[in-house]
Amino acid sequence: MKLKDNYRKLEIKGRRTIVISDIHGEKVLFQKLLEKVGFLEDDVLIIGGDILDKGRDSIGTMKYVLQLLEQENVHMIEGNCDRILTELYEAWLFDYMDYRRTFIHDYLDETGKTLADYPSQHNLADDILKTYGDYQQRFAALPTAIETEDYLFVHAGIDHADYLETDCEQALVMPNFYEQKHQLDKYVVVGHYPACNYVENGLYSHEVKISHDRKIIAIDGGNQVKASGQLNALIIEADGTRSSMAVDDYITREIVQSLEVSYQEPHTFTYPDFEITIGEIDPYFTSAIHVRSQTEFMVKTEYIQEDGSGGYRLKDDYTDMFLNVEVGETVKVIDDSCLGYVLVKKESLVGWVPEEVLGE
Ligand SMILES: [Mn+2]
């Protein structure tokens, strides 16, 4: 199927529009974000796909979103993770379940059963569809894209030539769309791929990213995918101006000692380019070279991992940025398990601070 066979036109001019994608089973975070943006019935809400899997409550999120969709002002496009109910018989499913929480885990929790209670995957799939078959129908009816006067909303991306000829499957899964080009004379708003992967100026930021050159807006805050992820909302005001807001549920700490970094040239490396070589190990920060980019940087020593074949790799996405902080500000704690320094997030930007600047 092509995009032209499964997209919807919508007029939003003159109405405030909220766009949220990749909720990934986090109903409570989603509700917290709707409350934070002050979502009202006069507003338009566009849900950019991937409401299911990875998070804690896929079933609750699904029921809540489908209930919201009863309102004339709420719209949703499909995401690749929303297809799980059509993939229940697929051979790869149990392998996927080994490393990601899914809708099926929620179903087993809800029914008090385990995989061992089912003679085969087929029986489990039948059982789930007995309860949730109707929901499968509703997901299947979702458009792949929504086009408005000034925007196209799609989960992952569109073809660079003619967007209407985009294969619907590709529209849900294509990687790195933010770095690609398209021919549309309007902004394309996508989720699917965490915006922090598009590193700009060496910064590790979960903020909504906007390319005015390429007319692309990447809104996925890495919720449930990145260790410091968040759920973002893009807000398009009735007059067309844009802003964003975000929620997460990390612990908040207050800054009790100001710190200004005199000069730094930050670096950020994201999945999957984790290969590094290292100098002599230091208890705090070890000098290293990021192999793919041939960049010298300092790595917090706890983030070095042996790669199993005599070399080394980063254990996760990594930034060597030190954050400027001022007394009275608050930050979110991302990782306080390292010697002497704490990885924190301040207004969507991730970086290190010495532990003594944080209050209790
Ligand atoms: Mn996705």
Boltz pocket constraint, residues with backbone or C-beta under 6 A from the ligand:
constraints:
  - pocket:
      binder: B
      contacts: [[A, 50], [A, 79], [A, 80], [A, 81], [A, 155], [A, 172], [A, 191], [A, 192], [A, 193]]
      max_distance: 6.0
